[in-house]
Amino acid sequence: MANLTERITVNPDQCNGRPCIRGMRIRVTDVLDLLANGLTSEQILEELRT
């Protein structure tokens, strides 16, 4: 797996400073919650595209 620290950013002006996926306003915690609820990575991508 690629170096995750290159894909996660923290910007105090974006999402209240919570870690996000680089270049997007998708919080890391949202992705982890979806994974914890049993969604596959493909389902998560589809969910976040809409």
Protein Blocks (a to p, Z undefined) as FASTA:
>chain_A
ZZfklmpccdfkgghhpacdehiacdfklmmmmmmnopafklmmmmmmZZ
